[in-house]
Amino acid sequence: MSDLTELRHEIRSWLEVNCPEDMRQPITGDPDLCWGGRKFTFQSKAQKDWLEACVAKGYTVPTWPKEYGGAGMSRAEEKVLLSEMKRINARAPLSSFGIWMLGPALLKFGTEAQKLEHLPPVARGEIRWCQGYSEPGAGSDLASLATKAVDKGDHYIINGQKVWTSYADQADWIFCLVRTDNTGKKHHGISFVLFDMDQPGVEPKPIKLISGKSPFCETFLTDAVALKKNLVGEEHKGWDVAKYLLTHEREMIGASGEGISRPMHEVAAAHIGLENGQLADPMLRAQIAEAEIDEWAFGLTMARKLAEAKAGSSMGADSSMLKYYGTELNKRRYELMMDGAGHDGLEWEGERSNDGRLSRSWLRTKGNSIEGGTSEVQLNIISKHILQLPGA
């Protein structure tokens, strides 16, 4: 305990010196997030300085081993770091699918050569990754994927189409599910490969959503090349890697239920006003209070489940529970924020509304219950594997 107390003082002192004031302000939109990668442009010197300071300490991936770009921290030490960052409202130095999804999969299934090649650039924010899973004919039934990879000795030639490929037009590399054998059950014959997006035959095209904006793309693959050295896990057995990665993706999506940069009651107070120090609308006040209590409870549940997983317990179907409740909570939050903003919440353009950020975000949440596996699929998993309902 004394060691953790000493570490806390050390981290607190380091943050005061190295975390710029601009990086302690609420996030107002996607440009405030540092995604890294070859195509990324820093929004400010403070954003760049904050990333470089954290990279030097291994704080972008604190529990990863030092040889892969991490700080080699224990889970208890990481908890101290995150709590101290939260104390000063420090922004995450780096947002990355490489950290949230690919990294855990490589740490479990990758070879030592793959880890040394791919993980340090992820930790430094040098390579931005996207995910090639869903296809036009294989969404929730992902194992029906048809994108084909033909063995050419030391590489594969890949042809097919992926869809809902988040930020594919901004990504440098992709972790992709491909079919390498079509003779057995659909879950068999799938392989997990990595390849560079900057090559002939890889064409991402943005998809516009109801919000008027979108991170999503459809990605067309025509004789794209993936080197055999970048096959993760065994050939034809990529479904094991895919399932493991999906648990981390669902945790990531579920985490959207833990809170936002501006609390609901602040939005309501700005538009509806206060009466005797309380929100003027008592019904909305009660609904917001109930939702914020649920957010706290969900945050504690997330922390408990993640701690169990990091201690070695299998997340399994619990990731579906977290994904389902987190996404429903996020939709509920934005409904309440729209209620609190009133007519102002419907503003679609203009500087006052930050280009309609609230209304566009509200519409965007409608997709939370589809991406990463629909809510209906998650409920089926929960019914079968957690509740063990008969006939599920």
NUFIFI-269250 format. One record per residue: residue in three letters; x, y, z of N, C-alpha, C in turn. Coordinates in pm, whole numbers, plus 50000, padded with zeros to 5 digits. Atoms other than C-alpha are relative to their C-alpha. Layout:
N
alaXYZXYZXYZ ...
END
This chain:
392
met500834988050000500005000050000500865012550000 ser499114988349996502845023950080500625002649864 asp499444998450134504305017049736499005006949908 leu501034993750083500995026749572499805014550038 thr500114986149955500785058149784501145008349944 glu498834993050056504285067649676499825002149849 leu500244998850144503355060549314498985010949971 arg501024989850021500275082449344500605014050009 his499354986849987502375111849464500885002849879 glu499124998550116504835105849181499215003549874 ile500834997550118502115104648915499355013750008 arg500654986949984500335135049058500975011349967 ser499004989750029503525155449042500335000349851 trp499695000850143504265143048690498895006349916 leu501134994550075500765152248567499975015250010 glu500034985549985500995187348707501005006749906 val498974994450086504135193048503499724997249852 asn500045004750139503275173948185498655000349932 cys501324999550064499515175948127499605014549975 pro500344986050030498765208847946498585003350044 glu501324995749956495795228948067498954997349894 asp500965002550109494145225447726499554985549996 met500355014350000494195187747772499224996050125 arg500835002649882492155191148092498595005449980 gln501304994250032489165206747918499064989349943 pro500955009850055485945188047821500174998349849 ile499945002950143485975171347480498715005049935 thr501174994350067483655189647240499674993149869 gly500255006950126483935166946936501164991149963 asp498985009650043485945141246746501385006249980 pro498664994150019488755165846656500805001250130 asp499294999149872489575168147028500664986850038 leu499405013049971490475131047026501264998449917 cys498755002850071494005121146933499974985549953 trp500085013550057493725091246697501354995049951 gly498695004250049497325090946576499944994749858 gly499935005750133498445074346256500705008949900 arg499234992850102500165084945937499235011949944 lys500804989450059497255107045826499505010250102 phe500554991549895496495123446160500725013450007 thr499454986749980496985160846209499635004750140 phe500264995049865497335174046563499245013249994 gln500814987949996494805200646652500725011450072 ser499274989749925497245218946878501344994450046 lys498715004149944500745218347019499784992550131 ala500285006649873499235208547355499624985449978 gln500405013750029497665177447201501214991349966 lys498785007250040500985167147050500914997850121 asp499125001049883502955174547367499494989750100 trp500615009349905500515154547580500224985649956 leu499765013650051500785123947356501474996250018 glu498585003349992504585125547343500454997650144 ala499645001849860504855129147721499534986350051 cys500545012949956502615098747779500704988449932 val499275010550071504385078147513501344997350069 ala498705001549936507715084647685499924992350132 lys500185007049872506315070848013499324986449982 gly500745012450021504385041947853498565001050046 tyr501334998049942501115057147973498874998749900 thr501105002450094499165052047650499474985750017 val500385014049975499125014647732500714995450126 pro499205001749878500235013448096500274985750042 thr499775013849953499824975848156500714991349896 trp499245007850097501534964647836501454999150045 pro498575001049967505104951947882500805011349936 lys499194988950048507794978147832500554997749860 glu499445002750133509204960447527498985002249889 tyr501044997450100505864966447351499505014450006 gly500384985949994505655003347442499225003950123 gly500764997049880503875000847777500875004250116 ala499284996249878504835009948131500254988150090 gly499805011949918504764974448265499325000850135 met500684998149872502314984848536499144987950036 ser500985009749952500294961048748498625006449987 arg501364994650008496504964848745499765010250110 ala500164990549890496644982149083500695013249969 glu499274987850036499235006748955499275007649890 glu500774993450106497185013448642498815007450059 lys501164993749937494185021048861500375013250065 val499524987549941496215047249045500205010649892 leu499764990750110497295063148717498695005649945 leu501264995650058493765064348577499215008950096 ser500734991749904492305078348897500615013950010 glu499344986949995494895106248903499735008249873 met500354993050124494215114548538498565005150006 lys501404995949988490495115348611499845011650097 arg500084989549898491075137748912500175013849939 ile499774986950063492345165748687499285001149865 asn500765000150126489975157048399500904999249877 ala499085001250113492915148248177499384991549890 arg500495007850113491965136347830500904987849979 ala499185011450039493105102347714501015004849897 pro499004995150094496395108547532499854994349860 leu500105006750130495495084347251498744991449995 ser501165008650028492285068947113500404990649888 ser499455009350098492975037346919499324986550004 phe500495013750009491295005546799501154990250017 gly498835008349977494834992046810500204997050147 ile499895001949855494814996847188498824992050052 trp501215005649942491214987047258499714985849952 met500425012950057490824956947027501174991549951 leu498945008250057493844945546827501064996550104 gly498955002349901496334949347112499744987850087 pro500285011849918494624924547348500054986949921 ala499985012150081494214899747061501424995749967 leu498605003350030497884901846964500734995050124 leu499345004349877498994898747325499664985550033 lys500425013749970497034866147351500374990249890 phe499865009550109497384850747004501225002649909 gly498924996550093500264868646830501324993350033 thr498645004849978503794855846783500825011350059 glu499124989749944506654874046950500405010049891 ala499634991150110507684888046611498865009549966 gln501164991450029504154901246549499825010650109 lys500144990449890504014917446891501045011149989 leu498924990050009507374934746844499845009149880 glu500184991950121506444946646495498835009750014 his501234992150008502934959546558499625007550128 leu500464993649878502424968246925500705013250033 pro499384987049970505074995546977499485011549915 pro500594988950077503765016446682498595003650045 val501324997049945500275013146830500155008650124 ala499804992749874501505025047170500485014349976 arg499474986750031503285054747008499035008349915 gly500954992750082500265064546798500485002049857 glu499444998450135502185059446473499144993349893 ile500835007450094499745035046309498574999750053 arg501425000449966495975038046310499354987849934 trp500595012550047493975005846276498495001349981 cys501455001650013490474997546153499674985149999 gln500465013849982488414965746177499224995349878 gly500695005850115487384944445877499244987550039 tyr500825011349955484624922346018498734998849915 ser501315001150063481084929245892500085001049847 glu500144999650145480064923945530498535002449966 pro501414997750036476884932445336499094988150029 gly500805011949973475714896445382500384993050129 ala499545006449875477364889545718500185010750106 gly499954990149893476494913346000500004992950133 ser500085007449874475214897446320500404985549981 asp499555013750033475764863746149501375001049934 leu498684996850054479414872346108500704988049939 ala499305011950050480534836546049499644996649856 ser500375002350140478784837745709500855008249903 leu499184991150083481494861345579500544992749877 ala499615006050128482524855745218501285005649941 thr498754994550052485624877445167501064988949996 lys499175011850023488074852345022501485003649994 ala498554998650005491824848945074500604987449939 val499395011350070493754826744832501484999250035 asp498625002449959497054811744949500935000849878 lys499024998550107499954823144728501424998050052 gly498665003049948502854808944924500335008350122 asp499644991649885504204837145141499005011350022 his501014989649983501084858645103498634994849955 tyr501365002750045497324858545047499575010949902 ile500674990450087495374875344767498545000550045 ile501304998549936492144889344911499035007549908 asn501074993650077488894897744730498704999350079 gly501284999649929485594908444883499655014250039 gln500464986949955483824936845058499694999650149 lys500344998049859483604948745417499115012450011 val500884988549982481034973245553500015004150148 trp499954994249865480704995645862501434999750054 thr498594999849960484494997845867500335013850056 ser499834986949936484905026146117501365006149968 tyr498804992050030487425052746004500954993249901 ala499135006750098488695030845719500705010049910 asp499384989950087489365062245516501125007650070 gln498934993549924491675074645794501054990150051 ala499135010249940493305041645892501194996649912 asp498785004250069496765029045798500014984949975 trp500035014650009496284991645863498634995150042 ile501275006149966493334968045904500234986150057 phe500055014149956492754936446110498714994449943 cys501065004050091490524915845888499714985050008 leu500415014150007488554883345886499794996349853 val500105004750138488844863845560499744985050001 arg500265014450011487734829545442501134993549922 thr498905007250064490654806545367499614985649965 asp500485013450034488624774445345498485000150004 asn501464999450013485014768745238499384986149999 thr500465013950011484644731145282499304994950126 gly500585004849875483524728145645498895009050050 lys501004991449937481144745245888500445014549987 lys499704986050031480904782845844500955006550101 his499084994349902482784790246169501444995449975 his498675004950032485704770046035500465006249867 gly499494994750126487944781445751500115015149997 ile499844985449990488094817745874501385002850059 ser498674996249951491494833845923500045014950033 phe499874986349950492544866046098501335005649949 val498784994750062495014886745896500115015150018 leu499704985849992496634920945912500615004449868 phe499324994850120497514942345610499875015149990 asp499904985550019498394977645505498865004649910 met501084994450082495494998645372500535007849881 asp499414991750106497845019345156500624991149894 gln499545008750108498064995344861498934999549892 pro501005001550106496354990044526499004989150038 gly501025010149973493074971344558499295001550131 val500714997149875491984986144893499355013749985 glu500724987650028489265012244843498885002350102 pro501064996749904487325026545141499145011649948 lys500934989450040484225047745070499115003550119 pro500804996149885482525067945347498514997749979 ile501455001749999478885060845438499415010950089 lys500634989549921476735089945553498804994450075 leu501115004949917474335082545840498915010650013 ile501114990849979471085099045948500445012950069 ser499484988149931473135123146160500665009849904 gly499344991350098474615137745841501494998149995 lys498575002949995478065125645938500174985350036 ser499795014049965479645091845994501484996550001 pro498645005450006482895074346084500074987649913 phe500055012950068481755044145882500355000849852 cys499685001350142482945032345543499604986049953 glu499995013250061482395003645305501374998849934 thr498645001950046485704988745199500044988749897 phe499945009650109486264971244867501434994749986 leu498695006650008489134946244838500094992549868 thr499805006050133490374936944492501464996049985 asp498635005350007493484914844484500935007150099 ala499164994249894494714930644807500954989250053 val498965009349955497854914944956500155000550152 ala499685001349857498304902445313501124989850013 leu498875009049985501664887245400499694989150102 lys500245011349910501614853045565500535002650141 lys499444997449868503764866245849499015007850087 asn501004992449926500744887445946498694992350018 leu501115008749960498394857845994500074998450151 val500025000849854497384859346362499274987250041 gly500575012949964496734825546520500194990149886 glu499875010350102496334794346311499135002849878 glu500804998950121495134794045953498724991850017 his501335006149993491404785045929499395000650141 lys500534999749863491024790646307499935014350055 gly500084986049960490664828146310498775003650080 trp501214997149924487214825646466500305001050149 asp499614999049858488894820146805500525014050031 val499474986549982490774852946764498875010249990 ala501114990650024487654870346631499105001050122 lys500894999949884485524860146930500655007150118 tyr499304993549890488164871247178500025015149980 leu499964985750028488494904947007498625006250017 leu501354994649988484694909346999499645003350144 thr500294996949860484554907847379500565013750036 his499404986949973486894937947388499275011149926 glu500784990050073484914956147119498715003250074 arg501264997749929481704951347315500225007550131 glu499664992249881483384964047631500185014749961 met499744986450046484524994747433498705007349970 ile501284993850034481015001647296499165001850125 gly500764999149875479424994347633500475011450087 ala499454989249918481725019847794499395013549966 ser500674987450034479755046847611498915003250102 gly501014997749899477245042347893500545005750130 glu499404995649874479675054748156499995015150022 gly500024985649979479295091748098500545007749882 ile499554991250108480065121247873500745011850058 ser499194988949952482195152247890499155010750070 arg500874990249936479195174147986498784992950058 pro501115007449939476685159748237498645005149954 met501354996750045472975159348153499425012050074 his500614989249923472005182648436500585013649962 glu499414987350044474425209348309499355004849870 val500674996450126472855208447962498615005550030 ala501354995749966469375211248112500015013650070 ala499934987349927470395239648347500285011649905 ala499654989450095471855259348054498805004349916 his501114997050089468615257447855498685002650074 ile501264998649927465785254048109500135010050113 gly499774990949888467315273348395499764993450134 leu500115005149864467315268948771498905007450076 glu501014993949912464675275449036500314995350140 asn499575003249863465785277049398501174990150000 gly498815008350006469045260749297499804986549937 gln500305012850063467335231649119499475002449859 leu500574998950133466285224548762498535003950012 ala501364994849991463045242948696498944989549968 asp500955010550037461345212048547500174988250095 pro499815010749900460785187348837499984986049942 met500055013250061459895157748613501334996649934 leu498735002350066463035161648407501124998650102 arg499005000849894465045167248724500054985850057 ala500055013549944463885133648860500544989749901 gln499535009450102464575115548531501525000649985 ile498554998550012468085129848509500714994150122 ala499405005549878468845121048871500024984749995 glu500085014650009467675085248812501014994649899 ala499065004550103469745082248493501455001150047 glu498624998249954472895095948658500354989850109 ile499775010749902472505071348947500284986849927 asp499795012150078472225043348692501365000049932 glu498664999050061475375056148520501084996550101 trp499025003249895477285054348847500024985050027 ala500095014449974476035019048910500624992149884 phe499445006950115476945008548557501525001549996 gly498564997949996480395024048591500694990850099 leu499445009149900481035003848906499974985649952 thr500105013550055479824972248734501074997849893 met498955000950101482134979048439501364998150065 ala498695000749932485074984548674500204986150063 arg499895013249936484324952148862500254989049897 lys499845010350102483984931048547501365000949932 leu498694998550064487124945648390501114995650095 ala499015004449902489064939648711500064984850006 glu500045014750002487914903448709500674994549876 ala499405004650125488924899748345501525001650002 lys498574997549995492334915148405500704990950100 ala499445009449903492834891448697500054985749946 gly499925013250063492414862148458498684993249975 ser501315006050024488684854948462499565002749856 ser500514998350136487014849948125498825009550000 met501114990750010484754878848025498784993149940 gly501065007950060482684856347798498745008149971 ala501294993950030479004864947779499775012950079 asp500154987549926479434892948036500205012149910 ser499784988850091480694914947751498715003749928 ser501304997250063477244911547589499095007750094 met500794993049901475594922747910500435014750010 leu499484986449990477854953347934499695007949874 lys500264993250128477424961347565498535004049992 tyr501444997250010473614958947581499615011550093 tyr500464989849906473104979547895500675013449974 gly499294987550026475775005147808499425007649883 thr500554993050117474305012747466498595005150028 glu501344995249967470745014847599500075012150092 leu499824988749909471955038247874500445012449923 asn499534988750079473725060047619498855006249919 lys501164994850073470555063147407499065007750093 arg500854993449900468555071847718500575013450041 arg499344987649961471105098347815499745011149898 tyr500154989750102470885116447483498535003949979 glu501424996350003467075115047485499735010650106 leu500194990449892467165133347819500705013349970 met499304987750035469715158247692499225008049896 met500834993250099467485165947395498785006250068 asp501114994249924464555170847636500445012550073 gly499504988649925466685194147843500325011949914 ala499624989050089467835214547546498795006349932 gly501194994350062464305219447414500195002749852 his499884996650141464045236647076501455002049957 asp498594997750034467735245647091500694987049959 gly499395012850032468545208547073499804995849856 leu500285003650139467105207046721500865007849902 glu499144992250091469615232146582500994990849930 trp499235009450083471485214746298501345005749955 glu498784993550047474115240046195500235012750081 gly499714987349935475815270846330501014998850111 glu498934999649900478545281146569499464997950141 arg500575000949866476245283746872499844985550046 ser500265013949966475415246546860501164990849963 asn498855008050041478875235446746499614990849885 asp500455007250120477415225046411499004989050034 gly501045009649965474455207846573500514987650070 arg499355011649939476625185446787499034991450080 leu500905007849915473885175447030499004992049916 ser501015007150080471245166846771500644989049916 arg499325010350080473745148246554500444988350089 ser499595010649908475055129046856498804991650043 trp501235007149964471495120146957499614990149891 leu500345009050111470795105746613501044988749988 arg498945010150011474145087546615499814988750100 thr500165010449898473245068846936499044989049955 lys500945010150047470505050546744500754987849944 gly499215011050053473265029746587500734991950106 asn499275007249894474755019546924499464986050022 ser500605013049974472284990846954500084990749880 ile499815008450118473244977546609501464995849988 glu498585002750020477044980446589500544990750108 gly499405009249904479174953946754499114988350037 gly500985010449967476254929446745498735006450052 thr501254993249964472604940346768499584996650143 ser500505002449864470834943247102499274986750008 glu500735012650000468654913747003500964988150011 val498995010649991471754892046952500594999450140 gln499434999749865473194903447286499024994050101 leu501005005549908469924894847464499904984849986 asn499995014650018469984860147310501194993650071 ile498795005149934473554855047435499825000250152 ile500244998749856472584867547783499024989250047 ser501015010149963469524844647790500594986050007 lys499465013450009471524814147690501164997650097 his498755002749929474884818347862500065005750141 ile499994994449865474134839648171498784995450080 leu501235003949930470494833348263499684985149983 gln500215014350027470564798048113498524996549994 leu501435002350013466914800548019499724987849914 pro500305011950080465314768747883499585003849859 gly500354997550139465094768147505500735011549938 ala499284988350053467394798347466501134995449908 
END
